[in-house]
Amino acid sequence: MVRELLEQTVERFNEKSRTDEKFRRELKGIRRTVQLELDDGRAYHFNLRDTLIDGVHDGKKDGAEIRIITDADTFRDIVNGEMSPMRAYATKKIKFKASLQDMLMMRKFF
């Protein structure tokens, strides 16, 4: 379930990047590895390169600049629009390990 939701989210992101010139310009030159860690031990990562995400990969990635730590239900609720990322963060249902610059970028793009 989580992997499928993550894959759908990545595809929507890539489609927006392909069709929205302003969005693509804002992504230009950004290279980040993002890792999603679930409380049940599952982990996924993906790479943002050249304005696109290269797909969803299983497992953790050493050196990921952005780490998102949550549970499957919270992730599902955020992706489905049932909970805002800010509410999840305020209630400590999601944690981010990233630079301030990356946190602001994520808020802007997701």
C-alpha positions as CSV (number, residue, x, y, z in Angstrom):
1,M,0.0,0.0,0.0
2,V,2.7,2.5,1.0
3,R,4.9,1.8,-2.0
4,E,2.0,2.2,-4.4
5,L,1.0,5.5,-2.8
6,L,4.6,6.7,-3.0
7,E,4.8,5.6,-6.6
8,Q,1.6,7.5,-7.4
9,T,2.9,10.6,-5.6
10,V,6.2,10.4,-7.6
11,E,4.3,10.1,-10.9
12,R,2.2,13.2,-10.1
13,F,5.3,15.1,-9.1
14,N,7.0,14.1,-12.4
15,E,4.0,15.0,-14.5
16,K,3.8,18.4,-12.9
17,S,7.5,18.9,-13.6
18,R,7.0,17.9,-17.2
19,T,4.0,20.3,-17.7
20,D,4.6,23.2,-15.4
21,E,7.4,25.5,-16.6
22,K,7.5,27.5,-13.4
23,F,7.7,24.4,-11.3
24,R,10.5,23.0,-13.5
25,R,12.5,26.2,-13.2
26,E,12.3,26.1,-9.4
27,L,13.6,22.5,-9.5
28,K,16.5,23.2,-11.9
29,G,19.8,22.3,-10.4
30,I,18.3,20.6,-7.3
31,R,19.7,17.2,-6.5
32,R,18.4,15.4,-3.4
33,T,17.9,11.9,-2.1
34,V,14.8,11.5,-0.1
35,Q,14.2,8.6,2.3
36,L,10.9,7.5,3.7
37,E,11.3,5.4,6.9
38,L,8.2,3.7,8.4
39,D,7.9,2.7,12.0
40,D,7.5,-1.0,11.0
41,G,11.0,-1.1,9.6
42,R,10.2,-0.6,5.9
43,A,12.1,2.1,4.0
44,Y,12.0,3.6,0.5
45,H,14.1,6.2,-1.2
46,F,14.1,8.2,-4.4
47,N,16.4,10.7,-6.1
48,L,15.4,14.1,-7.5
49,R,17.8,14.9,-10.4
50,D,17.4,17.1,-13.4
51,T,13.8,18.2,-12.3
52,L,12.5,14.6,-12.1
53,I,12.3,11.8,-9.6
54,D,13.9,8.6,-10.8
55,G,11.4,6.2,-9.2
56,V,10.9,4.5,-5.9
57,H,13.6,2.3,-4.6
58,D,13.4,-0.2,-1.7
59,G,15.5,0.3,1.4
60,K,17.5,3.0,3.0
61,K,20.1,5.1,1.2
62,D,23.3,6.2,2.9
63,G,23.7,10.0,2.7
64,A,20.0,10.8,2.1
65,E,19.7,14.6,2.5
66,I,16.0,14.4,3.5
67,R,14.6,11.7,5.8
68,I,10.9,11.4,6.5
69,I,10.0,9.2,9.5
70,T,6.3,8.2,10.1
71,D,3.9,5.3,10.1
72,A,1.9,3.9,7.2
73,D,-1.4,5.3,8.3
74,T,-0.1,8.8,8.7
75,F,1.6,8.6,5.3
76,R,-1.6,7.4,3.7
77,D,-3.6,10.2,5.4
78,I,-1.2,12.8,4.1
79,V,-1.2,11.5,0.6
80,N,-5.0,11.2,0.5
81,G,-5.4,14.7,1.8
82,E,-7.0,13.6,5.1
83,M,-4.3,15.1,7.2
84,S,-2.0,18.0,6.4
85,P,1.7,17.5,6.7
86,M,1.9,20.4,9.2
87,R,-0.8,18.8,11.4
88,A,1.1,15.5,11.3
89,Y,4.3,17.3,12.2
90,A,2.6,19.3,15.0
91,T,1.2,16.1,16.5
92,K,4.5,14.3,16.2
93,K,3.1,11.7,13.8
94,I,5.8,12.6,11.2
95,K,9.4,13.7,11.7
96,F,11.7,15.3,9.2
97,K,15.5,15.2,9.3
98,A,16.7,17.8,6.8
99,S,18.3,21.2,6.5
100,L,16.0,24.2,6.9
101,Q,16.5,25.0,3.2
102,D,15.3,21.4,2.3
103,M,12.3,21.6,4.7
104,L,11.2,24.8,3.0
105,M,11.7,23.3,-0.4
106,M,9.6,20.2,0.5
107,R,6.8,22.4,1.8
108,K,6.7,24.3,-1.4
109,F,6.7,21.2,-3.7
110,F,4.6,18.7,-1.8
